[in-house]
Amino acid sequence: MFRATVEHHGDLVTLRIEGRLSGPCLSELENCWQQIAGGNGNRQLVVDLKEVTFVSSQGKHLLEKLCRAGARLTGDGLMTRALVEQITHSVGQVEIHKEGANDGHSTRTI
């Protein structure tokens, strides 16, 4: 299972990933990212990995690519937090955590 949900909240765009980040869903995620980045303007882009259950080595490379392009990665849980820390450290970013409530945002599920 794989699901990507895009949420808009003020100056923040969150790409919420659920399930396994491997195989054919990687190209789908990259296409989704390109659509978001293309029409983003000055909004901060966050990739929320809290609900990710598995990340392949190719998935890790894609997350590194998104991070280098300016996305911020977030996640909960021991495995996910370790992955976020590893990727953000390798690309020279500082990990951030999701803030605020979910009210007042628009959501699109892909």
N, CA, C and O of each residue as an XYZ file, in Angstrom:
440
protein
N       0.840     -1.187      0.000
C       0.000      0.000      0.000
C       0.883      1.248      0.000
O       1.922      1.292      0.659
N       0.455      2.243     -0.740
C       1.139      3.533     -0.790
C       0.082      4.611     -0.974
O      -0.843      4.464     -1.773
N       0.232      5.692     -0.227
C      -0.655      6.836     -0.384
C       0.142      8.098     -0.157
O       0.954      8.170      0.765
N      -0.087      9.098     -1.000
C       0.520     10.419     -0.833
C      -0.600     11.439     -0.760
O      -1.440     11.511     -1.657
N      -0.615     12.225      0.301
C      -1.628     13.247      0.508
C      -0.942     14.604      0.595
O       0.033     14.773      1.328
N      -1.457     15.557     -0.154
C      -0.902     16.914     -0.145
C      -1.839     17.803      0.659
O      -3.038     17.874      0.387
N      -1.273     18.481      1.656
C      -2.048     19.385      2.506
C      -1.464     20.786      2.408
O      -0.251     20.975      2.498
N      -2.345     21.766      2.222
C      -1.936     23.172      2.148
C      -2.430     23.882      3.398
O      -3.613     23.811      3.733
N      -1.532     24.560      4.081
C      -1.895     25.298      5.289
C      -1.051     26.568      5.336
O       0.091     26.546      5.797
N      -1.610     27.662      4.862
C      -0.873     28.921      4.842
C       0.367     28.825      3.963
O       0.273     28.489      2.782
N       1.523     29.118      4.538
C       2.789     29.078      3.803
C       3.459     27.712      3.858
O       4.636     27.583      3.519
N       2.723     26.696      4.280
C       3.274     25.357      4.436
C       2.527     24.363      3.545
O       1.297     24.316      3.547
N       3.286     23.571      2.785
C       2.713     22.476      2.004
C       3.309     21.192      2.560
O       4.529     21.030      2.598
N       2.436     20.270      2.994
C       2.899     19.013      3.551
C       2.534     17.883      2.605
O       1.380     17.749      2.197
N       3.525     17.070      2.260
C       3.318     15.856      1.485
C       3.399     14.705      2.470
O       4.486     14.338      2.918
N       2.248     14.133      2.808
C       2.153     13.073      3.808
C       2.201     11.722      3.089
O       1.347     11.422      2.255
N       3.211     10.910      3.423
C       3.416      9.613      2.789
C       2.970      8.517      3.748
O       3.261      8.573      4.943
N       2.252      7.509      3.213
C       1.823      6.368      4.013
C       2.190      5.081      3.287
O       2.093      4.994      2.063
N       2.613      4.086      4.057
C       2.883      2.769      3.499
C       4.329      2.565      3.117
O       5.238      3.148      3.707
N       4.525      1.716      2.103
C       5.863      1.321      1.667
C       6.384      2.277      0.600
O       5.702      2.572     -0.381
N       7.591      2.748      0.809
C       8.241      3.661     -0.135
C       9.266      2.857     -0.926
O      10.462      2.875     -0.634
N       8.758      2.147     -1.944
C       9.614      1.275     -2.753
C       8.905      0.961     -4.067
O       7.700      1.172     -4.209
N       9.676      0.456     -5.019
C       9.115     -0.018     -6.282
C       8.438      1.057     -7.103
O       8.906      2.194     -7.165
N       7.312      0.686     -7.745
C       6.626      1.597     -8.671
C       6.126      2.892     -8.037
O       5.965      3.895     -8.732
N       5.881      2.884     -6.740
C       5.364      4.104     -6.109
C       6.407      5.214     -6.087
O       6.052      6.378     -5.897
N       7.680      4.890     -6.276
C       8.715      5.920     -6.250
C       8.562      6.911     -7.397
O       8.728      8.115     -7.202
N       8.248      6.415     -8.590
C       8.035      7.340     -9.709
C       6.775      8.163     -9.492
O       6.722      9.333     -9.869
N       5.765      7.557     -8.888
C       4.538      8.290     -8.570
C       4.826      9.399     -7.558
O       4.325     10.515     -7.697
N       5.626      9.094     -6.547
C       6.002     10.094     -5.551
C       6.828     11.209     -6.179
O       6.617     12.383     -5.876
N       7.755     10.855     -7.043
C       8.580     11.879     -7.690
C       7.726     12.785     -8.576
O       7.935     13.998     -8.588
N       6.771     12.224     -9.316
C       5.864     13.039    -10.135
C       5.039     13.975     -9.260
O       4.855     15.146     -9.592
N       4.548     13.453     -8.147
C       3.771     14.277     -7.215
C       4.620     15.426     -6.699
O       4.164     16.568     -6.637
N       5.858     15.118     -6.330
C       6.782     16.139     -5.838
C       7.021     17.219     -6.886
O       7.021     18.407     -6.563
N       7.223     16.819     -8.129
C       7.480     17.786     -9.198
C       6.284     18.709     -9.402
O       6.456     19.902     -9.655
N       5.079     18.167     -9.293
C       3.881     18.999     -9.416
C       3.810     20.018     -8.288
O       3.482     21.183     -8.514
N       4.118     19.578     -7.076
C       4.083     20.480     -5.923
C       5.157     21.552     -6.072
O       4.876     22.739     -5.907
N       6.373     21.144     -6.380
C       7.489     22.086     -6.473
C       7.285     23.088     -7.597
O       7.691     24.244     -7.478
N       6.661     22.656     -8.688
C       6.442     23.532     -9.829
C       5.502     24.680     -9.546
O       5.673     25.763    -10.105
N       4.517     24.478     -8.696
C       3.538     25.527     -8.409
C       3.589     26.000     -6.984
O       2.587     26.486     -6.460
N       4.730     25.873     -6.342
C       4.818     26.126     -4.912
C       5.020     27.576     -4.520
O       4.568     27.976     -3.447
N       5.667     28.366     -5.324
C       5.975     29.742     -4.919
C       6.978     29.748     -3.784
O       8.009     29.080     -3.858
N       6.678     30.506     -2.725
C       7.603     30.635     -1.596
C       7.216     29.787     -0.394
O       7.764     29.982      0.691
N       6.295     28.859     -0.556
C       5.848     28.050      0.580
C       6.892     27.009      0.980
O       7.622     26.486      0.138
N       6.947     26.722      2.266
C       7.844     25.698      2.793
C       7.243     24.322      2.482
O       6.046     24.103      2.669
N       8.081     23.404      2.009
C       7.640     22.067      1.648
C       8.129     21.068      2.682
O       9.320     21.015      2.989
N       7.202     20.271      3.225
C       7.515     19.282      4.243
C       7.054     17.918      3.756
O       5.936     17.775      3.261
N       7.920     16.908      3.898
C       7.557     15.532      3.598
C       7.409     14.816      4.931
O       8.386     14.628      5.656
N       6.171     14.414      5.251
C       5.856     13.759      6.515
C       5.918     12.249      6.320
O       5.119     11.679      5.577
N       6.868     11.606      6.991
C       7.093     10.167      6.847
C       6.548      9.371      8.034
O       6.876      8.196      8.198
N       5.724     10.003      8.852
C       5.240      9.383     10.084
C       4.570      8.032      9.845
O       4.703      7.131     10.673
N       3.860      7.872      8.746
C       3.106      6.645      8.475
C       3.809      5.711      7.487
O       3.189      4.779      6.974
N       5.082      5.948      7.217
C       5.843      5.089      6.309
C       6.252      3.828      7.059
O       6.738      3.898      8.188
N       6.050      2.666      6.421
C       6.356      1.392      7.066
C       7.638      0.757      6.552
O       8.202     -0.110      7.220
N       8.113      1.168      5.381
C       9.327      0.604      4.796
C       9.880      1.583      3.785
O       9.123      2.228      3.059
N      11.219      1.701      3.732
C      11.876      2.545      2.729
C      12.992      1.725      2.098
O      13.921      1.299      2.783
N      12.899      1.504      0.782
C      13.950      0.794      0.059
C      15.154      1.716     -0.114
O      15.073      2.909      0.178
N      16.267      1.164     -0.589
C      17.438      2.016     -0.829
C      17.138      3.050     -1.909
O      17.627      4.178     -1.835
N      16.337      2.680     -2.914
C      15.942      3.643     -3.946
C      15.032      4.718     -3.350
O      15.099      5.883     -3.742
N      14.186      4.321     -2.406
C      13.327      5.286     -1.725
C      14.140      6.279     -0.916
O      13.825      7.468     -0.875
N      15.186      5.785     -0.276
C      16.076      6.667      0.485
C      16.754      7.662     -0.444
O      16.870      8.840     -0.109
N      17.200      7.205     -1.604
C      17.833      8.111     -2.573
C      16.855      9.180     -3.040
O      17.231     10.341     -3.200
N      15.593      8.789     -3.261
C      14.586      9.771     -3.667
C      14.363     10.795     -2.554
O      14.264     11.990     -2.831
N      14.284     10.348     -1.311
C      14.110     11.282     -0.194
C      15.296     12.233     -0.088
O      15.122     13.415      0.208
N      16.492     11.725     -0.326
C      17.674     12.596     -0.333
C      17.559     13.641     -1.435
O      17.893     14.808     -1.228
N      17.089     13.223     -2.601
C      16.911     14.153     -3.726
C      15.905     15.249     -3.364
O      16.143     16.427     -3.632
N      14.781     14.857     -2.755
C      13.765     15.836     -2.360
C      14.325     16.785     -1.311
O      14.060     17.986     -1.344
N      15.092     16.245     -0.390
C      15.693     17.049      0.668
C      16.684     18.059      0.083
O      16.703     19.221      0.488
N      17.494     17.616     -0.859
C      18.452     18.525     -1.511
C      17.737     19.621     -2.293
O      18.264     20.722     -2.456
N      16.530     19.312     -2.776
C      15.755     20.291     -3.533
C      15.017     21.271     -2.626
O      14.333     22.173     -3.109
N      15.157     21.093     -1.300
C      14.566     22.052     -0.375
C      13.485     21.515      0.525
O      13.021     22.236      1.408
N      13.062     20.278      0.341
C      12.034     19.707      1.209
C      12.605     19.453      2.591
O      13.791     19.161      2.742
N      11.761     19.566      3.585
C      12.122     19.210      4.956
C      11.426     17.886      5.274
O      10.245     17.710      4.974
N      12.158     16.971      5.876
C      11.608     15.662      6.224
C      11.241     15.627      7.694
O      11.968     16.155      8.535
N      10.112     15.005      8.003
C       9.702     14.816      9.393
C       9.233     13.389      9.564
O       8.883     12.722      8.591
N       9.225     12.916     10.810
C       8.731     11.575     11.080
C       8.756     11.260     12.551
O       9.479     11.890     13.322
N       7.962     10.278     12.940
C       7.900      9.783     14.310
C       8.346      8.330     14.311
O       8.442      7.703     13.257
N       8.610      7.813     15.460
C       9.027      6.428     15.575
C      10.531      6.292     15.419
O      11.176      7.115     14.770
N      11.066      5.278     16.001
C      12.504      5.087     16.042
C      13.121      4.954     14.655
O      14.092      5.644     14.344
N      12.569      4.069     13.810
C      13.128      3.850     12.479
C      13.019      5.103     11.616
O      13.982      5.502     10.961
N      11.864      5.705     11.621
C      11.641      6.869     10.768
C      12.485      8.050     11.206
O      13.068      8.743     10.372
N      12.553      8.284     12.503
C      13.372      9.399     12.995
C      14.845      9.174     12.674
O      15.556     10.121     12.338
N      15.309      7.931     12.772
C      16.705      7.632     12.426
C      16.947      7.887     10.939
O      17.984      8.434     10.564
N      16.000      7.495     10.098
C      16.119      7.729      8.656
C      16.149      9.222      8.352
O      16.986      9.680      7.575
N      15.247      9.976      8.957
C      15.199     11.425      8.743
C      16.505     12.054      9.187
O      17.061     12.894      8.479
N      17.000     11.659     10.346
C      18.259     12.206     10.841
C      19.414     11.880      9.900
O      20.249     12.739      9.618
N      19.463     10.659      9.421
C      20.531     10.240      8.512
C      20.501     11.051      7.220
O      21.535     11.544      6.767
N      19.322     11.187      6.630
C      19.197     11.910      5.358
C      19.480     13.392      5.542
O      20.239     13.976      4.770
N      18.880     14.007      6.554
C      19.084     15.440      6.738
C      20.539     15.751      7.068
O      21.067     16.783      6.653
N      21.178     14.869      7.804
C      22.596     15.062      8.108
C      23.437     14.937      6.837
O      24.373     15.713      6.639
N      23.115     13.971      5.978
C      23.906     13.757      4.762
C      23.785     14.925      3.778
O      24.698     15.166      2.989
N      22.659     15.652      3.821
C      22.487     16.787      2.911
C      22.663     18.132      3.619
O      22.480     19.186      3.009
N      23.018     18.093      4.904
C      23.324     19.321      5.628
C      22.121     20.096      6.116
O      22.205     21.314      6.270
N      20.997     19.427      6.365
C      19.813     20.101      6.889
C      19.624     19.762      8.353
O      20.199     18.803      8.867
N      18.808     20.566      9.013
C      18.417     20.315     10.396
C      16.993     19.801     10.370
O      16.141     20.361      9.679
N      16.724     18.734     11.118
C      15.382     18.151     11.168
C      14.417     19.130     11.814
O      14.759     19.819     12.775
N      13.193     19.184     11.268
C      12.146     19.998     11.875
C      10.983     19.093     12.237
O      10.886     17.971     11.738
N      10.110     19.566     13.091
C       8.943     18.795     13.500
C       7.693     19.532     13.073
O       7.673     20.761     13.011
N       6.644     18.772     12.778
C       5.363     19.338     12.374
C       4.801     20.191     13.500
O       4.865     19.819     14.672
N       4.251     21.333     13.130
C       3.675     22.240     14.111
C       2.222     22.504     13.778
O       1.794     22.354     12.633
N       1.472     22.898     14.789
C       0.120     23.397     14.575
C      -0.922     22.324     14.374
O      -0.620     21.135     14.271
N      -2.144     22.776     14.324
C      -3.287     21.891     14.138
C      -3.593     21.737     12.674
O      -3.006     22.423     11.837
N      -4.507     20.842     12.351
C      -4.865     20.573     10.963
C      -6.038     21.404     10.471
O      -6.452     21.236      9.323
N      -6.586     22.280     11.276
C      -7.740     23.065     10.838
C      -7.308     24.130      9.839
O      -6.207     24.672      9.932
N      -8.189     24.429      8.879
C      -7.934     25.492      7.927
C      -7.034     25.120      6.773
O      -6.470     26.010      6.136
N      -6.874     23.846      6.476
C      -6.015     23.458      5.358
C      -6.825     22.698      4.331
O      -7.901     22.177      4.625
N      -6.299     22.642      3.132
C      -6.926     21.833      2.105
C      -6.112     20.565      1.925
O      -4.896     20.578      2.115
N      -6.763     19.476      1.564
C      -6.100     18.184      1.429
C      -6.423     17.574      0.087
O      -7.560     17.633     -0.381
N      -5.401     16.979     -0.536
C      -5.578     16.266     -1.795
C      -4.874     14.933     -1.658
O      -3.689     14.900     -1.329
N      -5.568     13.833     -1.899
C      -4.963     12.508     -1.830
C      -4.742     11.994     -3.231
O      -5.613     12.105     -4.094
N      -3.564     11.426     -3.451
C      -3.189     10.925     -4.779
C      -3.185      9.419     -4.750
O      -2.897      8.783     -5.764
